């Protein structure tokens, strides 16, 4: 009943309720779980798929280089020991280079032809654990000091991009450069680069 005493039109109430329901449902969000290996490229910017694909491609090229044969000829050990150093982000994007570095480590390990040791940022925590074991662990199980593998090579690199944008079209050109350097002699044993170009239209 309205204030003037007349009955409320039921059709009007139903229409208002339907409109409210549509407005509320329109504000909802849909989340779909998918395989992490699925290729996704929603924005056109650098993403996890790029990190994984670039790491796989570049390490495959790296492992085909002459440095590996030269190392085996040196007889310094069964397999070269590699540490993955820093990858410098020189793009205008906020890119987690840690994700890319982890993908490089994974690709090296999966090759089965090199040994990978912990990066500098990880060693402090590992050495702290070893120190704790010396104080609190049993002598039979405590990890010993002075047994770390010294790296033969360190891999470092840069990530650059050029953006060209006009109207509803954006082109992003990425250049990823990596180099493998002999830790003892600082001689660059291998250098490689890979380019990605993305065109985004909306």
C-alpha positions in Angstrom: 0.0 0.0 0.0 1.4 3.4 -1.0 1.3 6.5 1.2 -1.7 7.9 -0.8 -3.6 4.7 0.1 -3.5 3.2 -3.4 -2.2 -0.4 -3.9 1.3 -0.9 -5.2 1.5 -2.2 -8.8 2.9 -5.8 -8.5 4.3 -5.6 -12.0 6.4 -2.6 -10.9 7.7 -4.5 -7.8 8.7 -7.5 -10.0 10.5 -5.2 -12.5 12.4 -3.5 -9.7 13.4 -6.8 -8.1 14.6 -8.1 -11.4 16.6 -5.0 -12.1 18.2 -5.3 -8.6 19.1 -8.9 -9.2 20.7 -8.2 -12.5 22.7 -5.4 -11.0 24.0 -7.6 -8.2 24.8 -10.5 -10.5 26.6 -8.2 -12.9 29.1 -7.3 -10.2 30.1 -10.9 -9.7 33.5 -12.4 -10.7 34.1 -15.6 -12.4 37.3 -17.6 -11.5 38.4 -20.5 -13.7 41.2 -22.8 -12.6 43.4 -23.9 -15.5 46.6 -25.9 -16.1 49.7 -23.7 -15.1 51.2 -24.9 -18.4 48.4 -23.2 -20.4 49.6 -20.4 -22.6 47.9 -17.2 -21.5 48.5 -13.7 -22.9 45.7 -11.4 -21.6 47.5 -8.0 -21.6 50.3 -8.5 -24.0 52.9 -7.7 -21.4 55.6 -10.1 -20.1 54.1 -13.0 -18.2 54.9 -16.5 -16.8 54.5 -18.1 -20.2 57.2 -15.8 -21.6 59.5 -16.6 -18.7 59.1 -20.4 -19.2 59.4 -20.4 -23.0 62.4 -18.1 -23.1 64.2 -20.0 -20.4 63.6 -23.3 -22.2 64.7 -22.0 -25.6 67.8 -20.1 -24.4 69.1 -22.9 -22.2 68.6 -25.4 -25.0 70.7 -23.1 -27.2 73.3 -22.6 -24.4 73.7 -26.4 -23.9 74.5 -26.7 -27.6 77.4 -24.3 -27.3 81.0 -25.2 -27.6 81.7 -24.1 -24.0 80.3 -27.4 -22.7 82.7 -29.5 -24.9 85.6 -27.3 -24.0 84.8 -27.8 -20.3 84.6 -31.5 -20.6 88.0 -31.4 -22.3 89.4 -29.5 -19.3 88.6 -32.4 -17.0 87.8 -30.1 -14.1 85.0 -32.4 -13.1 82.2 -34.6 -14.4 79.8 -31.7 -15.0 80.2 -28.0 -14.9 78.7 -26.2 -11.9 76.6 -23.2 -12.7 75.1 -20.5 -10.5 72.3 -18.3 -11.9 73.1 -14.7 -11.0 71.0 -11.6 -11.5 68.8 -10.7 -14.5 68.5 -6.9 -14.8 65.0 -5.6 -15.8 65.6 -2.6 -18.0 62.0 -2.4 -19.3 59.3 0.0 -18.1 57.3 -2.9 -16.7 57.3 -4.3 -13.2 58.7 -7.8 -14.0 59.6 -10.3 -11.3 63.0 -11.4 -12.6 63.1 -14.0 -9.8 60.5 -16.0 -11.7 62.6 -15.9 -14.8 65.8 -16.9 -12.9 64.0 -19.8 -11.4 62.9 -20.9 -14.8 66.5 -20.8 -16.0 67.6 -22.9 -13.1 64.9 -25.4 -13.8 65.8 -25.6 -17.5 69.5 -26.2 -16.6 68.7 -28.9 -14.0 66.3 -30.7 -16.4 69.0 -30.8 -19.1 70.8 -33.3 -16.8 74.2 -32.0 -18.1 75.2 -29.5 -15.5 75.0 -29.0 -11.7 73.2 -25.9 -10.4 74.2 -24.4 -7.0 72.1 -22.0 -4.9 72.2 -18.3 -5.8 73.8 -15.7 -3.5 70.4 -14.7 -2.1 69.7 -18.2 -1.0 73.1 -19.2 0.5 72.7 -17.2 3.8 69.7 -19.1 4.8 71.3 -22.5 3.9 74.5 -21.6 5.8 72.4 -20.6 8.8 70.7 -24.0 8.7 74.1 -25.7 8.5 75.3 -23.7 11.5 72.2 -24.8 13.5 72.9 -28.4 12.6 76.4 -28.1 14.0 75.0 -26.8 17.3 71.9 -28.9 17.7 72.2 -31.8 15.2 73.8 -35.2 16.0 77.4 -35.5 14.7 76.3 -38.3 12.4 73.7 -36.3 10.6 74.9 -32.7 10.8 76.0 -31.2 7.5 79.7 -30.2 7.4 81.2 -26.9 6.6 83.6 -26.5 3.7 81.8 -29.0 1.4 80.0 -26.5 -0.9 80.4 -26.9 -4.7 82.2 -23.9 -6.1 80.6 -22.6 -9.3 82.6 -22.9 -12.6 80.3 -20.5 -14.4 77.8 -17.7 -13.5 74.9 -16.8 -15.8 73.6 -13.3 -15.9 71.5 -11.2 -18.2 69.3 -8.3 -19.1 65.7 -7.9 -20.2 64.9 -4.9 -22.5 61.8 -3.7 -24.3 60.7 -1.2 -26.9 57.0 -0.1 -27.0 55.4 1.3 -30.1 51.8 2.4 -29.7 49.2 4.0 -32.0 45.5 4.3 -31.5 44.1 0.8 -30.6 47.3 -1.1 -31.4 50.4 -1.6 -29.3 53.5 -3.5 -30.3 55.9 -4.6 -27.6 59.4 -5.8 -28.6 61.4 -7.7 -26.0 65.1 -8.5 -26.1 66.5 -11.0 -23.6 70.3 -11.3 -23.4 72.1 -13.9 -21.3 75.8 -14.7 -20.9 77.8 -17.4 -19.2 81.0 -16.3 -17.6 83.9 -18.4 -16.3 84.1 -17.4 -12.6 87.8 -18.1 -12.3 89.0 -16.2 -15.4 85.9 -13.9 -16.0 86.1 -15.1 -19.6 82.7 -15.0 -21.3 82.1 -18.6 -22.4 78.8 -18.1 -24.1 76.4 -15.3 -25.1 72.9 -15.5 -26.4 69.9 -13.4 -27.0 66.3 -14.0 -28.0 63.6 -11.6 -29.2 59.8 -11.6 -28.6 57.4 -9.3 -30.4 53.8 -9.0 -29.4 51.0 -7.0 -31.1 48.0 -6.1 -29.0 44.8 -4.8 -30.6 41.7 -3.7 -28.8 
